[in-house]
């Protein structure tokens, strides 16, 4: 074959070469062109094209692998972000957002037979005291421990979530009310056990609300009603489960209305103080009065503190309420001491102080200013504190109490005998006086062992260097028995019920001893 024929346009290899280049250009990198036996220049071009195709295929495969790897990394990062967005970082549980999504999904599914979704909502009791007194590090470990205990107490198909703070929720898919209550009580029992954390033996119970879901009910509504049931549990005592009932919703609505009205009462002139005398048992003279706040509601009449004090504590209004009581009571004592018709009585003013007051740095200054404004010696004011508020208090509480003692006001433990009473606690408490709860006196006369018990309690208080006031005295026999065992101060309906200022003022003007005949 001549050289001219070799490059002839009729050479079929040129057609194959052109077809191969077109396929490569179209993206078919697997294309290969067959090399002839001639091994001439055309074959050299074909071989070069095949080598180029191989290089392109290798580059493409490497690029494809990198794209796949990058896509996988992006997907994994997206999944990780989704997981983070749905997970509580401290406990590793689901968070509020994940719980809401799961609840919506559960409500979208048809209920089977008598089984339907249920929500358990629980809030820790006493966690704030642990967190405040031992620090957030210990507090976080308590929450982790609680999370593990809840998770261990539920079924595999149940969803546990931390809703924020010390509040947890459990979604129970397809349960009967009995099953839901059983799981809820199992959780409460597991949470209530003692925890050992960094050498500290701690106990932290929970209050729980249960809401069985009605078909088609919105998730937000279910959560609100579970929350209402949980707060009913907290109000009724610790470590209890309450099932939501429609009456609870009405009670919550009434409570919310009361919150708004209480704000107006504190800022207006609806609050009033009643005063209950504290009497020297030997002379029957008055040695103190306890100021007790009442609410003269414009439509409901006289509202007692048991109804509105818890609301004031929950909503943060207790400090404003306490401030009003402090100023009003101190001013009233000034009036009694300056009035010639009542100044013959020498007695102290006693007011109740909330745990929230001890947490306010400005509380000591409020007391100082109230006394200075009335020109009263600090020893004429006695602050009554609950036993639990003093014993469970943190460093700020102790600082406040010590500052009050330096100021010169009296400090008294109220309701002694209902909580943590023991010799070790009594010796450590920064107080002067103990007011013994009325329940210890109520059994006198019916329980043969009660007289010895009362004498032992009084001896214990005195051994700790404290004075004692006995409350709940309702008969002359009780008063005389207490005096016979050495108790010198008492309070109760036998001497006087709490009286409005006008009535007590009248008695102070005309009587030296109590009970008034």
C-alpha positions as CSV (number, residue, x, y, z in Angstrom):
1,X,0.0,0.0,0.0
2,X,1.4,3.4,-1.0
3,X,1.8,6.3,1.5
4,X,-1.0,8.2,-0.2
5,X,-3.4,5.4,0.3
6,X,-2.3,5.2,4.0
7,X,-3.7,8.7,4.6
8,X,-6.7,8.2,2.3
9,X,-10.0,9.5,3.5
10,X,-11.3,6.1,2.8
11,X,-9.3,4.6,5.7
12,X,-12.0,3.1,7.9
13,X,-9.9,3.9,11.0
14,X,-10.6,7.6,10.6
15,X,-14.3,7.0,10.9
16,X,-13.7,4.9,14.0
17,X,-11.5,7.6,15.4
18,X,-14.1,10.3,14.8
19,X,-16.9,8.2,16.3
20,X,-14.7,7.5,19.4
21,X,-14.0,11.2,19.8
22,X,-17.7,12.1,19.6
23,X,-18.6,9.5,22.2
24,X,-15.8,10.8,24.5
25,X,-17.0,14.3,24.1
26,X,-20.5,13.1,25.0
27,X,-19.2,11.8,28.3
28,X,-18.7,8.1,27.5
29,X,-15.3,7.8,29.1
30,X,-15.4,4.0,28.7
31,X,-14.9,4.4,24.9
32,X,-11.8,2.8,23.5
33,X,-10.8,2.8,19.7
34,X,-9.3,-0.4,18.4
35,X,-5.6,-0.1,17.2
36,X,-4.7,-1.8,13.9
37,X,-1.7,-3.9,13.2
38,X,-0.3,-1.1,11.0
39,X,1.0,0.9,13.9
40,X,1.3,4.0,11.8
41,X,0.5,7.6,12.5
42,X,-3.3,7.0,12.6
43,X,-2.7,4.2,15.1
44,X,-0.5,6.6,17.1
45,X,-3.4,9.2,17.2
46,X,-5.8,6.4,18.2
47,X,-3.5,5.2,21.0
48,X,-3.1,8.8,22.2
49,X,-6.9,9.3,22.2
50,X,-7.3,6.0,24.2
51,X,-4.7,7.2,26.8
52,X,-6.5,10.5,27.1
53,X,-9.7,8.7,27.7
54,X,-8.1,6.6,30.4
55,X,-6.7,9.7,32.1
56,X,-10.1,11.4,31.9
57,X,-11.8,8.3,33.3
58,X,-9.4,8.2,36.3
59,X,-9.8,11.9,36.9
60,X,-13.6,11.6,36.7
61,X,-13.7,8.6,39.1
62,X,-11.5,10.4,41.6
63,X,-13.6,13.5,41.3
64,X,-16.8,11.4,41.7
65,X,-15.3,9.7,44.8
66,X,-14.5,13.1,46.3
67,X,-17.9,14.4,45.5
68,X,-19.5,11.3,47.1
69,X,-17.2,11.7,50.1
70,X,-18.0,15.4,50.4
71,X,-21.7,14.7,50.0
72,X,-21.5,12.1,52.7
73,X,-19.7,14.5,55.0
74,X,-22.3,17.2,54.3
75,X,-25.1,14.6,55.0
76,X,-23.4,13.5,58.2
77,X,-22.9,17.1,59.3
78,X,-26.6,17.8,58.5
79,X,-27.7,14.8,60.5
80,X,-25.4,15.8,63.4
81,X,-26.8,19.3,63.3
82,X,-30.3,17.9,63.3
83,X,-29.4,15.6,66.2
84,X,-28.0,18.6,68.1
85,X,-31.1,20.6,67.3
86,X,-33.2,17.9,68.8
87,X,-31.0,16.8,71.7
88,X,-30.4,18.3,75.2
89,X,-26.6,18.8,75.4
90,X,-26.4,18.1,79.2
91,X,-28.3,14.9,79.5
92,X,-28.3,13.6,75.9
93,X,-32.1,13.2,76.1
94,X,-34.5,14.6,73.4
95,X,-35.3,18.3,73.9
96,X,-38.5,20.3,73.8
97,X,-38.5,20.6,70.0
98,X,-38.0,16.9,69.4
99,X,-40.7,16.1,72.0
100,X,-43.2,18.4,70.3
101,X,-42.6,16.8,66.9
102,X,-43.0,13.3,68.3
103,X,-46.2,14.3,70.1
104,X,-47.6,15.8,66.9
105,X,-46.7,12.6,65.1
106,X,-48.3,10.4,67.8
107,X,-51.5,12.5,67.6
108,X,-51.6,12.2,63.8
109,X,-51.8,8.4,64.1
110,X,-55.1,6.7,64.8
111,X,-55.5,5.3,68.3
112,X,-55.8,1.6,68.5
113,X,-58.6,0.3,70.8
114,X,-58.5,1.6,74.3
115,X,-54.8,2.7,74.0
116,X,-53.8,6.2,73.1
117,X,-50.8,8.5,73.6
118,X,-50.1,10.0,77.1
119,X,-47.8,12.7,78.5
120,X,-46.0,12.5,81.8
121,X,-44.6,15.9,82.8
122,X,-42.4,16.1,85.9
123,X,-40.7,18.9,87.8
124,X,-38.0,18.3,90.4
125,X,-38.8,19.2,94.0
126,X,-36.0,20.7,96.0
127,X,-33.6,21.0,93.0
128,X,-33.2,24.8,93.4
129,X,-32.0,24.4,96.9
130,X,-29.3,21.9,95.8
131,X,-28.3,24.1,92.9
132,X,-28.1,27.2,95.0
133,X,-26.3,25.7,98.0
134,X,-23.9,23.2,96.2
135,X,-23.4,24.9,92.9
136,X,-24.3,24.3,89.2
137,X,-21.7,21.6,88.7
138,X,-23.4,19.4,91.3
139,X,-26.8,20.5,90.0
140,X,-25.9,19.4,86.5
141,X,-24.8,16.0,87.7
142,X,-28.1,15.7,89.6
143,X,-29.9,16.4,86.4
144,X,-27.8,13.8,84.5
145,X,-28.5,11.2,87.2
146,X,-32.3,12.0,87.1
147,X,-32.3,11.7,83.3
148,X,-30.6,8.2,83.6
149,X,-33.1,7.1,86.2
150,X,-36.1,8.2,84.1
151,X,-34.7,6.5,81.0
152,X,-34.2,3.3,82.9
153,X,-37.8,3.3,84.3
154,X,-39.6,3.6,81.0
155,X,-40.3,1.2,78.1
156,X,-38.1,1.0,75.0
157,X,-40.8,2.6,72.9
158,X,-41.2,5.6,75.2
159,X,-39.6,8.9,74.6
160,X,-37.9,10.9,77.4
161,X,-37.1,14.6,77.0
162,X,-35.6,17.3,79.1
163,X,-37.9,20.3,78.6
164,X,-35.5,22.8,80.2
165,X,-34.2,23.5,83.7
166,X,-35.3,20.7,86.0
167,X,-38.4,19.8,84.0
168,X,-38.7,16.5,82.1
169,X,-41.3,14.9,79.9
170,X,-42.1,11.4,78.8
171,X,-44.2,10.5,75.8
172,X,-46.0,7.1,76.1
173,X,-47.4,5.9,72.8
174,X,-50.5,3.6,72.9
175,X,-51.1,3.2,76.6
176,X,-54.2,2.8,78.8
177,X,-54.6,5.2,81.8
178,X,-53.7,2.4,84.1
179,X,-50.5,1.7,82.2
180,X,-49.6,5.3,82.1
181,X,-50.1,5.7,85.9
182,X,-48.0,2.6,86.5
183,X,-45.1,3.9,84.4
184,X,-45.4,7.3,86.1
185,X,-45.3,5.9,89.6
186,X,-42.3,3.8,88.6
187,X,-40.5,6.9,87.4
188,X,-41.3,8.8,90.7
189,X,-40.0,5.9,92.8
190,X,-36.7,5.7,90.8
191,X,-36.1,9.4,91.0
192,X,-36.8,9.6,94.7
193,X,-33.8,7.5,95.7
194,X,-30.7,8.9,97.3
195,X,-27.9,10.0,94.9
196,X,-24.2,10.0,95.8
197,X,-22.5,12.8,93.8
198,X,-19.0,13.9,94.6
199,X,-19.2,12.6,98.2
200,X,-22.6,14.3,98.7
201,X,-25.6,12.2,99.6
202,X,-28.6,14.0,98.0
203,X,-32.3,13.4,97.6
204,X,-34.5,15.1,95.1
205,X,-38.1,14.0,94.5
206,X,-40.4,15.0,91.7
207,X,-44.0,16.2,91.1
208,X,-45.7,14.7,88.1
209,X,-48.7,15.4,85.9
210,X,-50.4,12.9,83.6
211,X,-52.5,13.8,80.5
212,X,-54.1,11.1,78.4
213,X,-54.4,12.5,74.9
214,X,-57.8,12.8,73.3
215,X,-58.1,12.1,69.6
216,X,-57.3,15.1,67.4
217,X,-56.2,17.3,70.4
218,X,-53.5,19.8,69.7
219,X,-50.0,19.0,71.1
220,X,-49.8,22.5,72.7
221,X,-53.1,22.1,74.5
222,X,-52.0,18.7,75.8
223,X,-48.7,20.1,77.2
224,X,-50.6,23.0,78.9
225,X,-53.0,20.5,80.6
226,X,-50.1,18.2,81.6
227,X,-48.4,21.2,83.1
228,X,-51.6,22.1,85.1
229,X,-51.8,18.6,86.5
230,X,-48.1,18.7,87.4
231,X,-48.6,22.0,89.4
232,X,-51.6,20.4,91.1
233,X,-49.2,17.6,92.2
234,X,-46.7,20.1,93.5
235,X,-49.3,21.9,95.5
236,X,-50.6,18.7,97.0
237,X,-47.2,17.4,98.2
238,X,-44.0,16.0,96.8
239,X,-43.5,12.7,94.9
240,X,-47.1,12.4,93.7
241,X,-48.8,11.8,90.3
242,X,-51.8,13.8,89.4
243,X,-54.0,13.0,86.4
244,X,-55.4,16.0,84.6
245,X,-59.1,16.7,85.2
246,X,-61.1,19.5,83.5
247,X,-61.8,21.1,86.9
248,X,-58.0,21.8,87.2
249,X,-58.2,24.0,84.1
250,X,-61.0,26.1,85.7
251,X,-58.9,26.3,88.9
252,X,-55.9,27.5,86.9
253,X,-58.0,30.1,85.1
254,X,-59.3,31.4,88.5
255,X,-55.7,31.4,89.8
256,X,-54.5,33.5,86.8
257,X,-57.3,35.9,87.5
258,X,-56.2,36.0,91.2
259,X,-52.7,36.8,90.1
260,X,-53.8,40.0,88.3
261,X,-56.0,41.0,91.2
262,X,-53.2,40.4,93.8
263,X,-51.0,42.8,91.9
264,X,-53.7,45.4,92.2
265,X,-54.2,44.6,95.9
266,X,-50.5,45.1,96.8
267,X,-50.2,48.3,94.9
268,X,-53.6,49.6,96.1
269,X,-55.2,49.5,99.6
270,X,-56.8,46.1,99.7
271,X,-54.3,44.5,102.1
272,X,-54.8,44.7,105.9
273,X,-52.9,43.4,108.9
274,X,-54.5,41.4,111.7
275,X,-52.5,41.0,114.9
276,X,-52.5,38.0,117.2
277,X,-51.1,38.6,120.8
278,X,-48.3,36.5,122.3
279,X,-48.7,36.3,126.0
280,X,-46.5,35.8,129.1
281,X,-47.9,32.7,130.7
282,X,-47.0,33.8,134.3
283,X,-48.4,37.4,134.3
284,X,-50.8,37.0,131.3
285,X,-49.4,40.3,129.9
286,X,-48.8,40.9,126.2
287,X,-45.2,40.5,125.1
288,X,-45.6,40.5,121.4
289,X,-48.0,40.5,118.5
290,X,-47.7,38.6,115.3
291,X,-48.7,40.5,112.1
292,X,-50.8,38.4,109.8
293,X,-51.8,39.7,106.4
294,X,-55.3,39.5,105.0
295,X,-56.7,40.5,101.7
296,X,-60.0,42.5,101.6
297,X,-61.1,41.5,98.1
298,X,-63.7,43.9,96.6
299,X,-66.0,41.0,95.7
300,X,-64.8,37.9,97.5
301,X,-64.5,39.5,100.9
302,X,-61.7,38.6,103.3
303,X,-59.2,36.2,101.6
304,X,-56.9,34.3,103.9
305,X,-53.1,34.1,103.4
306,X,-53.2,30.3,102.7
307,X,-54.9,31.2,99.4
308,X,-52.8,34.0,98.1
309,X,-49.3,33.6,99.8
310,X,-48.4,30.6,97.6
311,X,-49.4,32.6,94.5
312,X,-47.3,35.5,95.6
313,X,-44.3,33.1,96.1
314,X,-44.8,31.5,92.7
315,X,-45.1,34.8,90.8
316,X,-42.3,36.7,92.6
317,X,-44.7,39.1,94.2
318,X,-43.8,37.8,97.7
319,X,-41.1,40.4,98.2
320,X,-43.4,43.3,97.4
321,X,-46.0,41.8,99.7
322,X,-43.4,41.2,102.4
323,X,-42.2,44.8,102.1
324,X,-45.7,46.1,102.6
325,X,-46.2,44.0,105.7
326,X,-42.8,45.0,107.2
327,X,-43.4,48.8,106.7
328,X,-47.1,48.6,107.9
329,X,-46.4,46.5,111.0
330,X,-43.4,48.6,112.1
331,X,-45.4,51.8,111.6
332,X,-48.3,50.4,113.7
333,X,-45.9,49.4,116.5
334,X,-44.7,53.0,116.5
335,X,-48.2,54.3,116.8
336,X,-49.0,51.9,119.8
337,X,-45.8,52.9,121.6
338,X,-46.4,56.6,121.1
339,X,-50.1,56.6,122.1
340,X,-50.3,57.4,125.9
341,X,-53.4,55.1,126.1
342,X,-51.4,52.0,124.7
343,X,-47.8,52.8,125.5
344,X,-48.0,51.1,128.9
345,X,-47.6,47.8,127.1
346,X,-44.1,46.8,126.2
347,X,-44.2,44.3,123.4
348,X,-42.4,43.3,120.2
349,X,-43.7,43.1,116.6
350,X,-43.3,39.7,114.8
351,X,-43.6,39.3,111.1
352,X,-43.2,36.3,108.9
353,X,-40.3,36.3,106.4
354,X,-40.3,34.3,103.2
355,X,-37.3,32.3,101.8
356,X,-37.3,34.8,98.9
357,X,-36.7,37.7,101.2
358,X,-33.5,36.0,102.5
359,X,-32.3,35.8,98.9
360,X,-32.6,39.6,98.4
361,X,-29.4,41.5,99.1
362,X,-31.4,44.6,99.9
363,X,-33.7,42.9,102.4
364,X,-31.4,43.8,105.4
365,X,-31.4,47.5,104.3
366,X,-35.2,47.4,103.9
367,X,-35.5,46.3,107.5
368,X,-33.0,48.9,108.7
369,X,-34.9,51.7,106.8
370,X,-38.3,50.6,108.2
371,X,-37.0,50.7,111.8
372,X,-35.2,54.0,111.3
373,X,-38.3,55.6,109.7
374,X,-40.3,54.5,112.8
375,X,-37.5,55.5,115.2
376,X,-37.7,52.0,116.8
377,X,-35.0,50.0,118.4
378,X,-34.2,46.8,116.2
379,X,-34.8,44.6,119.3
380,X,-38.5,45.4,119.0
381,X,-38.8,43.5,115.7
382,X,-38.8,39.7,115.6
383,X,-38.6,38.0,112.2
384,X,-40.2,34.6,112.0
385,X,-38.7,32.1,109.5
386,X,-39.8,28.6,108.6
387,X,-37.5,25.8,109.8
388,X,-36.9,24.6,106.2
389,X,-35.9,28.0,104.9
390,X,-33.2,28.3,107.5
391,X,-31.8,24.8,107.3
392,X,-31.9,24.4,103.5
393,X,-30.5,27.9,103.0
394,X,-27.4,28.7,101.0
395,X,-24.6,31.1,101.7
396,X,-26.7,34.2,100.8
397,X,-29.4,33.1,103.3
398,X,-26.8,32.7,106.0
399,X,-25.2,36.1,105.1
400,X,-28.6,37.7,105.4
401,X,-29.4,36.1,108.7
402,X,-26.1,37.0,110.2
403,X,-26.5,40.6,109.0
404,X,-29.9,40.8,110.6
405,X,-28.5,39.5,113.9
406,X,-25.8,42.2,113.8
407,X,-28.5,44.7,113.2
408,X,-30.1,43.6,116.4
409,X,-33.5,42.2,115.3
410,X,-34.8,39.0,116.8
411,X,-34.9,35.8,114.8
412,X,-37.4,33.1,115.4
413,X,-38.0,29.6,114.0
414,X,-41.7,29.2,113.1
415,X,-43.6,25.8,113.1
416,X,-40.9,24.0,115.0
417,X,-41.6,20.3,115.2
418,X,-42.9,19.8,111.6
419,X,-39.7,19.5,109.7
420,X,-36.1,18.9,110.4
421,X,-36.1,19.2,114.2
422,X,-33.1,17.8,115.8
423,X,-30.4,18.7,118.4
424,X,-27.7,19.2,115.8
425,X,-29.9,21.5,113.7
426,X,-31.0,23.5,116.7
427,X,-27.5,24.2,117.9
428,X,-26.4,25.4,114.4
429,X,-29.4,27.7,113.7
430,X,-28.6,31.5,113.9
431,X,-31.9,32.3,115.8
432,X,-32.9,33.4,119.3
433,X,-36.4,31.8,119.7
434,X,-38.3,28.7,118.6
435,X,-42.1,28.8,118.1
436,X,-43.3,25.2,118.7
437,X,-46.0,24.1,116.2
438,X,-49.6,23.7,117.5
439,X,-49.7,20.0,116.5
440,X,-47.5,19.0,119.4
441,X,-49.9,20.6,121.9
442,X,-53.2,19.3,120.3
443,X,-52.7,15.8,121.7
444,X,-52.4,17.0,125.3
445,X,-55.1,15.3,127.4
446,X,-55.8,12.5,124.9
447,X,-52.3,10.9,124.6
448,X,-50.8,9.8,127.9
449,X,-47.3,10.2,126.6
450,X,-47.8,13.7,125.3
451,X,-46.9,15.6,128.6
452,X,-43.5,13.9,128.8
453,X,-42.9,14.7,125.1
454,X,-43.8,18.4,125.5
455,X,-41.4,18.7,128.5
456,X,-38.6,17.0,126.6
457,X,-39.1,19.3,123.6
458,X,-38.9,22.4,125.9
459,X,-35.8,21.0,127.6
460,X,-34.2,20.4,124.2
461,X,-34.9,24.0,123.1
462,X,-33.5,25.4,126.3
463,X,-30.4,23.2,126.2
464,X,-29.6,24.8,122.9
465,X,-29.8,28.3,124.5
466,X,-33.0,29.3,122.9
467,X,-36.3,30.7,124.1
468,X,-39.6,29.0,123.4
469,X,-43.0,30.2,122.4
470,X,-45.8,27.7,122.3
471,X,-48.6,28.2,119.7
472,X,-52.0,26.7,119.5
473,X,-53.1,27.2,123.2
474,X,-56.8,26.8,123.2
475,X,-57.7,26.1,126.9
476,X,-56.7,27.2,130.4
477,X,-55.6,23.7,131.1
478,X,-53.0,23.8,128.3
479,X,-51.8,27.2,129.4
480,X,-51.4,26.1,133.0
481,X,-49.6,22.9,132.0
482,X,-47.1,24.7,129.8
483,X,-46.4,27.1,132.7
484,X,-45.9,24.2,135.1
485,X,-43.1,22.7,132.9
486,X,-41.4,26.1,132.6
487,X,-42.7,27.5,129.4
488,X,-43.2,31.3,129.7
489,X,-44.6,32.4,126.4
490,X,-47.7,31.2,124.4
491,X,-50.1,32.1,121.7
492,X,-53.5,30.8,120.7
493,X,-57.2,31.2,120.6
494,X,-57.5,30.8,124.3
495,X,-55.8,34.2,124.7
496,X,-57.0,35.8,121.5
497,X,-57.7,35.2,117.8
498,X,-56.0,37.4,115.3
499,X,-57.6,40.9,115.5
500,X,-57.9,43.9,113.2
501,X,-55.9,46.9,114.4
502,X,-58.9,48.8,115.7
503,X,-60.1,46.0,117.9
504,X,-56.6,45.2,119.3
505,X,-56.0,48.9,120.0
506,X,-59.2,49.1,122.0
507,X,-58.2,46.0,124.1
508,X,-54.7,47.5,124.7
509,X,-56.4,50.7,126.0
510,X,-58.7,48.9,128.4
511,X,-57.0,45.6,129.4
512,X,-53.6,44.7,131.0
513,X,-53.9,40.9,130.8
514,X,-55.3,38.2,128.5
515,X,-57.6,36.5,127.8
516,X,-59.8,39.6,127.9
517,X,-63.0,38.9,129.8
